[in-house]
Amino acid sequence: MPVSTVQSLIKKWKILGSLNTKPRSGRPRKISAKTARRIVQDARKNSQVTPAEIQAALEKKMVWLLQGAQHDCI
């Protein structure tokens, strides 16, 4: 680990008293981390599967997604 990384971690600890990341600005995710993992697993099982096919499989399991959100995970 570079010395600069260690220095920045020590500085963060002294200022904040913790190394936890703080919430960031920006739009919240449309899908949960669990759903994102499921999408990646489905894509890894079959590399020929299309995003529309993954969406159809997830909808059968009562998970609703927007087609555009799938591309953010894969």
ZADO-1210 file (C-alpha; in nm, 4 decimals, padded with zeros to 6 digits):
<atoms>
<atom x="00.0000" y="00.0000" z="00.0000" code="MET" pos="1"/>
<atom x="00.1470" y="00.3385" z="-00.0930" code="PRO" pos="2"/>
<atom x="00.2609" y="00.5713" z="00.1858" code="VAL" pos="3"/>
<atom x="00.0257" y="00.8410" z="00.0564" code="SER" pos="4"/>
<atom x="-00.2709" y="00.6067" z="00.1040" code="THR" pos="5"/>
<atom x="-00.1695" y="00.5357" z="00.4623" code="VAL" pos="6"/>
<atom x="-00.1233" y="00.9079" z="00.5258" code="GLN" pos="7"/>
<atom x="-00.4666" y="00.9901" z="00.3874" code="SER" pos="8"/>
<atom x="-00.6292" y="00.7154" z="00.5974" code="LEU" pos="9"/>
<atom x="-00.4614" y="00.8451" z="00.9141" code="ILE" pos="10"/>
<atom x="-00.5705" y="01.1999" z="00.8311" code="LYS" pos="11"/>
<atom x="-00.9285" y="01.0824" z="00.7716" code="LYS" pos="12"/>
<atom x="-00.9268" y="00.8935" z="01.1027" code="TRP" pos="13"/>
<atom x="-00.8036" y="01.2003" z="01.2929" code="LYS" pos="14"/>
<atom x="-01.0610" y="01.4314" z="01.1361" code="ILE" pos="15"/>
<atom x="-01.3675" y="01.2048" z="01.1279" code="LEU" pos="16"/>
<atom x="-01.2853" y="00.9445" z="01.3924" code="GLY" pos="17"/>
<atom x="-01.3804" y="00.6737" z="01.1452" code="SER" pos="18"/>
<atom x="-01.2801" y="00.5292" z="00.8103" code="LEU" pos="19"/>
<atom x="-01.6378" y="00.4700" z="00.6957" code="ASN" pos="20"/>
<atom x="-01.7373" y="00.6366" z="00.3726" code="THR" pos="21"/>
<atom x="-01.9887" y="00.9168" z="00.3947" code="LYS" pos="22"/>
<atom x="-02.3055" y="00.9333" z="00.1858" code="PRO" pos="23"/>
<atom x="-02.2467" y="01.0940" z="-00.1505" code="ARG" pos="24"/>
<atom x="-02.4573" y="01.3166" z="-00.3637" code="SER" pos="25"/>
<atom x="-02.6251" y="01.1864" z="-00.6733" code="GLY" pos="26"/>
<atom x="-02.9221" y="00.9906" z="-00.7873" code="ARG" pos="27"/>
<atom x="-03.0095" y="00.6814" z="-00.5803" code="PRO" pos="28"/>
<atom x="-02.9794" y="00.3414" z="-00.7481" code="ARG" pos="29"/>
<atom x="-03.2950" y="00.2038" z="-00.9069" code="LYS" pos="30"/>
<atom x="-03.2133" y="-00.1539" z="-00.8139" code="ILE" pos="31"/>
<atom x="-03.0855" y="-00.3163" z="-00.4972" code="SER" pos="32"/>
<atom x="-02.7421" y="-00.4701" z="-00.4611" code="ALA" pos="33"/>
<atom x="-02.9077" y="-00.8127" z="-00.4413" code="LYS" pos="34"/>
<atom x="-03.0828" y="-00.7608" z="-00.7746" code="THR" pos="35"/>
<atom x="-02.7609" y="-00.6351" z="-00.9324" code="ALA" pos="36"/>
<atom x="-02.5794" y="-00.9508" z="-00.8174" code="ARG" pos="37"/>
<atom x="-02.8590" y="-01.1636" z="-00.9639" code="ARG" pos="38"/>
<atom x="-02.8273" y="-00.9874" z="-01.3005" code="ILE" pos="39"/>
<atom x="-02.4516" y="-01.0426" z="-01.3079" code="VAL" pos="40"/>
<atom x="-02.4917" y="-01.4090" z="-01.2098" code="GLN" pos="41"/>
<atom x="-02.7450" y="-01.4653" z="-01.4887" code="ASP" pos="42"/>
<atom x="-02.5159" y="-01.2962" z="-01.7402" code="ALA" pos="43"/>
<atom x="-02.2166" y="-01.5058" z="-01.6304" code="ARG" pos="44"/>
<atom x="-02.4120" y="-01.8318" z="-01.6539" code="LYS" pos="45"/>
<atom x="-02.4946" y="-01.7660" z="-02.0167" code="ASN" pos="46"/>
<atom x="-02.2882" y="-01.5072" z="-02.2027" code="SER" pos="47"/>
<atom x="-02.5305" y="-01.5189" z="-02.4975" code="GLN" pos="48"/>
<atom x="-02.8293" y="-01.4016" z="-02.2923" code="VAL" pos="49"/>
<atom x="-02.9646" y="-01.0572" z="-02.3809" code="THR" pos="50"/>
<atom x="-03.0655" y="-00.7876" z="-02.1307" code="PRO" pos="51"/>
<atom x="-03.4287" y="-00.8333" z="-02.2363" code="ALA" pos="52"/>
<atom x="-03.4086" y="-01.2057" z="-02.1544" code="GLU" pos="53"/>
<atom x="-03.2584" y="-01.1321" z="-01.8133" code="ILE" pos="54"/>
<atom x="-03.5356" y="-00.8817" z="-01.7480" code="GLN" pos="55"/>
<atom x="-03.8017" y="-01.1365" z="-01.8465" code="ALA" pos="56"/>
<atom x="-03.6510" y="-01.3961" z="-01.6122" code="ALA" pos="57"/>
<atom x="-03.6419" y="-01.1489" z="-01.3244" code="LEU" pos="58"/>
<atom x="-03.9999" y="-01.0357" z="-01.3872" code="GLU" pos="59"/>
<atom x="-04.1108" y="-01.3956" z="-01.3486" code="LYS" pos="60"/>
<atom x="-03.9597" y="-01.3793" z="-01.0000" code="LYS" pos="61"/>
<atom x="-04.1570" y="-01.0589" z="-00.9313" code="MET" pos="62"/>
<atom x="-03.8590" y="-00.8279" z="-00.9641" code="VAL" pos="63"/>
<atom x="-03.9389" y="-00.5240" z="-01.1773" code="TRP" pos="64"/>
<atom x="-03.6589" y="-00.3469" z="-01.3597" code="LEU" pos="65"/>
<atom x="-03.6172" y="-00.0819" z="-01.6171" code="LEU" pos="66"/>
<atom x="-03.4260" y="-00.2051" z="-01.9169" code="GLN" pos="67"/>
<atom x="-03.1797" y="00.0830" z="-01.8913" code="GLY" pos="68"/>
<atom x="-03.0836" y="-00.0025" z="-01.5333" code="ALA" pos="69"/>
<atom x="-02.9525" y="-00.3431" z="-01.6409" code="GLN" pos="70"/>
<atom x="-02.6732" y="-00.1905" z="-01.8450" code="HIS" pos="71"/>
<atom x="-02.5414" y="-00.0113" z="-01.5352" code="ASP" pos="72"/>
<atom x="-02.4659" y="-00.3482" z="-01.3730" code="CYS" pos="73"/>
<atom x="-02.3208" y="-00.5485" z="-01.6576" code="ILE" pos="74"/>
</atoms>
